[in-house]
Amino acid sequence: MARAPIDSWLVEHRFVAIAAGTAAVAGVAACSSTQPLPPEPPGSLPPVTAHVTLDGRDIGTTHNVSCTQVGWAHTFTTGDTTSGTTAVVNTGDEVTAQSVQIRNLDGFSGGFAAGNFGDAQAKVAGNTFIITGTVLGFTVDRPSNRIPQQFAIKVNC
């Protein structure tokens, strides 16, 4: 008869031990499962990617992207010193384009500077900055003839 209380105690404590062990395994499984990232909004690009269009022509996508930030000013550079773009966007109270330089893309070079020449707007879609507008510049075959060109630069750092 003395055995019955011990057997009963073992059964009770085995149940508690099994329940605690199951909860611990479930907790570890829940912590180790990865949550999917939310989808990027339409118009966004993968990280370290830029895409440029010039006067409606697709200039292409590049992964040669450099980004820096000083205060509210973000500077995005694509390509290299002979062919590419540099854009500065301010993200203070509102997102605004400050300047754009296009260097020898499809034979065209030109620029925009806020308050001086050209026109540009900037916005953000997810982690992608989108700068659009008009730059004033020239083509390689007619360097003395200043012409406006529509552009769009998308960049995700």
C-alpha positions in Angstrom: 0.0 0.0 0.0 2.9 2.3 0.6 3.6 2.2 -3.1 0.4 3.8 -4.3 1.3 7.3 -3.1 4.8 7.1 -4.8 3.3 5.8 -8.1 0.8 8.6 -7.9 3.5 11.2 -7.2 5.6 9.9 -10.2 2.6 10.0 -12.5 1.8 13.6 -11.5 5.3 14.8 -11.9 5.9 13.0 -15.2 2.9 14.8 -16.6 4.2 18.1 -15.4 7.7 17.4 -16.7 6.3 16.3 -20.1 4.1 19.4 -20.3 7.0 21.7 -19.4 9.3 20.0 -22.0 6.6 20.3 -24.7 6.1 24.0 -23.9 9.9 24.6 -24.0 10.2 22.9 -27.4 7.3 24.8 -28.8 8.8 28.1 -27.5 12.1 27.3 -29.2 10.4 26.4 -32.4 8.4 29.6 -32.4 11.6 31.7 -31.7 13.6 30.0 -34.4 11.0 30.3 -37.2 11.7 33.3 -39.5 9.0 35.8 -40.2 8.8 36.7 -43.9 9.7 40.3 -44.6 6.9 42.5 -45.8 6.8 42.9 -49.6 8.5 46.0 -51.0 6.0 48.6 -52.5 5.6 48.9 -56.3 8.5 50.8 -57.9 11.1 49.8 -55.4 14.4 48.1 -56.2 16.5 45.4 -54.5 19.3 46.7 -52.3 22.5 48.1 -53.9 20.7 48.6 -57.3 20.0 51.6 -59.4 18.0 52.0 -62.6 18.1 55.0 -65.0 15.9 56.2 -67.8 16.7 59.2 -70.0 14.2 60.8 -72.3 12.1 57.6 -72.1 15.1 55.4 -73.0 16.0 52.6 -70.6 19.7 53.3 -69.8 19.8 50.2 -67.6 20.3 48.8 -64.2 23.5 48.8 -62.3 24.9 47.5 -59.0 27.7 50.0 -59.1 26.0 52.2 -56.5 27.5 54.3 -53.7 25.5 56.1 -51.1 26.5 58.5 -48.4 24.5 60.6 -45.9 25.4 63.8 -44.1 22.6 65.1 -41.9 19.4 65.1 -44.0 21.3 65.0 -47.3 21.6 61.7 -49.1 24.1 61.5 -52.0 23.6 58.6 -54.5 26.3 57.9 -57.1 26.0 55.3 -59.9 28.5 54.2 -62.5 31.9 55.8 -62.4 33.5 59.3 -63.0 33.2 59.0 -66.8 29.7 57.5 -67.1 26.9 57.6 -64.5 24.9 59.8 -62.2 25.1 61.7 -58.9 22.0 62.9 -57.1 21.5 64.6 -53.8 18.2 64.3 -52.0 17.2 66.1 -48.8 15.0 64.2 -46.4 14.4 66.9 -43.8 10.8 68.1 -43.4 10.0 66.7 -46.8 11.8 64.7 -49.5 13.2 67.0 -52.1 15.7 66.7 -55.0 18.7 69.2 -54.5 20.8 68.3 -57.5 21.4 65.7 -60.3 24.4 65.2 -62.5 24.3 62.9 -65.5 27.7 62.0 -67.0 27.8 60.6 -70.5 24.8 58.3 -70.4 23.8 57.3 -73.9 25.9 60.2 -75.2 24.2 62.8 -73.0 25.6 64.9 -70.1 23.5 67.3 -68.1 22.3 68.5 -64.7 19.8 69.9 -62.4 20.4 72.3 -59.4 17.5 73.4 -57.2 16.6 77.0 -57.8 19.1 77.4 -60.8 18.3 75.2 -63.8 16.3 72.1 -64.6 13.5 70.7 -62.4 13.3 67.6 -60.3 11.2 65.9 -57.6 12.1 63.1 -55.2 10.1 60.5 -53.3 10.7 57.3 -51.4 9.1 53.9 -52.1 10.1 51.4 -49.3 13.9 51.8 -49.3 14.1 53.1 -52.9 14.7 56.7 -53.7 13.0 57.9 -56.9 14.2 61.1 -58.5 12.5 62.4 -61.7 12.5 65.6 -63.7 14.3 67.5 -66.4 18.0 68.1 -66.6 19.6 70.7 -69.0 22.6 69.4 -70.9 24.2 68.5 -74.2 25.0 65.5 -76.4 28.5 64.4 -77.4 27.8 65.2 -81.1 26.4 68.7 -80.3 28.2 70.0 -77.2 27.3 73.7 -77.8 23.6 73.0 -78.1 21.9 73.0 -74.6 18.8 70.7 -74.6 16.5 69.5 -71.8 16.1 65.8 -71.2 13.6 64.0 -69.0 15.2 61.6 -66.5 14.3 59.1 -63.8 16.8 57.6 -61.3 15.8 54.9 -58.9 18.3 53.8 -56.3 18.3 51.5 -53.3 21.3 51.5 -51.0 
